[in-house]
Amino acid sequence: MGIFIGRVWKRLRGASFVKYGTLLLAPFVIRPEAFLPGRVADRPIYARIPGLMASPLAAAAVFGAAVRSFDDWLLLRELSTPTTSIAPLELVKLVHQREFLMHWGGFILFALALYISALVRWSYHSGWVGLLKQTGLALVRPPLKYFIVSTAASGLWFGLFTMATVVLLKQNSEFVAELLNRYQYGFQLGIVGTLLLAAVALHVADKNRQTAIRSIYAGVPALYRFGIGLIPVVFFGIVAYILQLK
């Protein structure tokens, strides 16, 4: 039975739905030590899924689809005005061009933003750990894959939220108003419940993020707080240097 389950998992772990499911759960469970060099069999299941270095592309695909859907909504509103008159052939070309540009433009820009953000976060913590190691502290440089996956997970949640917002915008306002009037009490309970669930999820994700970052500094709170406290100092120092060059 164990061999059968292992074979099934080996075939399924590369599937898209497994990758997306992993990214959805990542903010609540992911830890840097899971991606350190070592025996693959000793790692958690989520760290053994192939293709995680490309996970920002999965998040960018959702965001690109949301951007394209939002542009479709804007285009529909533009074409619904009485003053708009476009030949059918030109309309088809316009729709295809805008869909291509908005989808792939959103995809590429969002993917670049996620990779750059992950690289900046990793560079900062890796550099700080490298300096602390010179003092004799037994620290391990954090793996880049952790920052790639955690940033992609945040990007996926943002993309899903953007998509949900676009879906609500595309609904007929009269239809939404009718639902709100007919099921007002149910909607109120649903909104309150959703907000409470979101608050709990954000709290759990933030606690896990803090625990993960503290583990990079061997759980020493002073090192963690000092390292995080340097971020605004470094940022404003870079900004001041750039302004001075001008």
C-alpha positions, -999 to +999 in steps of 0.1 A: +000+000+000+028+024+009+046+017-024+013+024-043+008+057-025+044+066-032+040+060-069+008+080-071+024+109-053+054+107-076+031+112-106+009+139-090+035+161-073+044+178-106+008+186-114-003+222-116-030+219-089-005+205-065+018+235-071-011+260-066-023+242-035+013+243-021+015+281-027-019+287-011-008+269+021+028+281+020+022+313+041+010+291+070+036+263+070+067+271+050+101+274+068+136+282+055+152+251+070+130+229+048+151+240+017+186+236+032+209+211+015+204+176+027+186+143+021+155+150+000+136+123+020+141+143+052+124+174+038+087+182+043+064+173+014+060+208+003+097+212-002+099+182-024+076+194-051+095+200-084+096+234-101+093+256-070+119+280-083+094+288-111+065+293-087+064+331-093+053+323-128+023+304-115+013+334-094+019+358-123-004+337-145-033+343-121-025+380-119-021+383-157-055+367-162-070+392-137-055+421-155-068+409-188-103+403-173-103+438-159-093+453-192-121+434-209-145+450-185-131+485-192-133+478-230-169+467-227-178+498-209-161+519-235-179+502-264-213+504-247-213+542-250-235+556-278-207+576-293-185+545-299-186+532-335-160+506-346-161+483-376-165+446-366-131+437-381-114+465-363-132+456-330-119+420-333-083+432-339-086+456-310-099+430-286-072+405-295-044+431-293-055+444-259-060+409-245-025+399-256-008+431-243-027+432-210-024+395-202+013+391-211+022+426-199+007+419-165+023+384-164+058+396-172+058+426-149+043+408-120+067+378-124+097+402-125+084+421-094+081+388-075+116+376-085+132+409-077+114+412-044+125+377-034+161+384-045+162+416-025+149+399+006+173+370+003+203+393-004+196+414+027+192+385+051+220+364+035+243+394+037+234+401+073+239+365+083+273+365+065+284+395+086+272+379+118+291+347+110+323+366+110+318+372+147+318+334+153+280+329+155+269+295+142+244+307+116+235+293+082+228+314+051+191+312+043+182+293+010+171+314-019+143+290-027+125+299+006+122+335-004+112+326-040+084+303-027+072+326+001+071+356-022+053+336-049+027+325-023+020+361-013+018+370-050-007+342-056-030+354-028-028+389-042-036+377-077-066+357-064-079+388-045-075+409-076-094+383-097-122+382-071-124+420-072-126+420-110-154+394-109-174+416-086-168+446-108-180+427-139-213+418-123-244+438-132-249+465-105-287+460-105-282+422-100-258+428-071-282+453-056-311+429-058-291+402-041-281+425-014-316+437-008-331+402-009-304+385+013-292+415+032-289+397+066-272+367+050-247+389+032-239+408+064-232+375+082-211+363+053-191+395+051-184+395+089-175+358+087-152+364+058-134+393+075-130+373+107-116+343+087-092+367+068-080+383+101-073+348+116-055+337+084-034+369+083-025+365+120-014+328+115+005+337+084+023+366+101+032+344+131+046+318+108+066+344+089+081+358+121+090+323+133+106+316+099+127+347+099+138+342+135+149+307+126+174+323+102+190+340+131+191+309+153+160+320+172+180+349+189+154+378+192+181+405+195+197+395+162+163+393+145+151+427+157+184+444+149+185+429+115+149+439+107+156+473+122+184+480+097+160+476+067+147+512+069+182+526+076+196+508+045+167+518+024+168+555+033+206+554+030+203+542-006+177+568-014+199+596+001+229+583-020+208+583-052+195+618-045+230+630-038+242+617-072+216+638-089 
